[in-house]
Amino acid sequence: MPKQTDSTDDAPDEGEGAETETDEEIPIADGTADGDALITCPYCGETVDIALDAGSGARQQYVEDCEVCCKPWLVTVHYGHDGHAEVQVSPLNE
């Protein structure tokens, strides 16, 4: 007879559980979370469409380069409970 495995082996640890709670705040499963945003580059003034990743949490901050002038931005994203993303870009302090 095959040996049964302990069901606790499949349970997430505390770090993973906290991450899941954050993900649940954003309605990504039903496709209502914003997946992109139009922003204006703070350097060259061009309008650029950037991809967003709601699965990375309700509050995000990362560096991304402008696809037009290649200068780096600091991107800040805040998702609301309705899945709407508020996105800000600012010049990266070099």
Buried (B, 14 or more C-beta within 10 A) or exposed (E): EEEEEEEEEEEEEEEEEEBEEBBEBBBBEEEEBBEEBEBEBBBEEEEBEBEBEBEBBBEBEEEBEBEEEEBBBBBBBBBBEEBEBEBBBEEBEE
